Amino acid sequence: MITSQLIIGGLDEERIRIAQKLIHPFYRQPINLDKPPVDVLVIRSDNSIGINQIRGLKKFLSRRPYQAEIKIGLILEADKLTFPAQNSLLKTLEEPPAHSLIILLASHSEIFLPTIISRAKITRLPATSQIVLSPKDIEQLTETLNHLLFQRVGERVKLSLTLVKNKDQALKLTENLLFLWRQFLLAKTGVDEKGPGFLEKLSLQQIEKALKNTEQIRKMLVANVNFHLAIENLFLSYPHLR
């Protein structure tokens, strides 16, 4: 019996790359997720992954492979699984059909039932908060934040629509902003001597509030709120400098 796999953390493309490596021994070449082979079922959803999709997965895996050695169920953004869907999936994860493999990809694990996590082999990729920003990245993000803090409501909304095009980008942005605000906090409290010029206009309380709001938005993104609305609310919550 092949152990079900749960790939957590990193970015979408990183998780897919790991999944492709797991699939490679059975297909010998990367598969097209938009047009998968007949023995691969790719489950995805813009909103949530419900119990009917899991029932379809069970039915799919119960049939014998047609071309490959095994049948594979690949659930993209598995953190969108509803709780009823997770409960429905539990039995299959515990006793998967012979000649089958289930792979779940998720940015975070907070949404999963503990029993889901205990029934799969876990591969943890570095969270975006652990990804070190280069000096160039820090400079570019500081310039973006500098521009944002001096803008009014309308321009902030426009910027939120420009900077993020999907959930992964939104999560990466919030993680990077958390890193940057923490650096500002260190500079403001004298732990770090370096800081941008506009830091003089920010109070310690404003920086702490920005940190708190950014972390709150990150958690909301994990819980699958609309990423555009989340980033828009985040930008509007930041202080307005003159």
Number of C-alpha atoms within 10 A of each C-alpha: 10 12 16 21 21 24 25 24 18 21 20 17 10 15 23 17 13 15 20 18 13 14 20 13 10 13 15 10 11 13 14 9 15 7 10 12 17 12 20 23 20 17 18 16 14 9 11 15 23 17 18 12 15 22 14 13 21 18 10 18 25 15 15 16 18 11 11 15 14 22 26 25 22 23 23 24 22 26 23 23 25 16 15 13 18 22 16 17 19 17 13 17 22 15 12 20 18 15 17 23 22 22 22 22 24 25 24 19 19 12 16 17 13 10 13 17 15 13 18 18 13 14 14 16 16 12 16 20 17 12 13 11 15 9 9 9 12 16 13 12 17 18 12 13 18 16 14 22 18 14 19 12 13 9 14 22 20 11 17 22 14 10 14 17 12 11 20 19 15 22 25 19 20 25 19 22 21 20 20 18 20 16 15 24 22 15 16 19 10 10 11 12 10 13 15 12 8 14 16 10 12 15 13 15 10 14 19 15 16 21 21 14 19 26 17 14 21 24 16 15 21 20 14 18 15 15 24 20 15 21 26 17 17 21 24 20 14 19 18 15 14 8
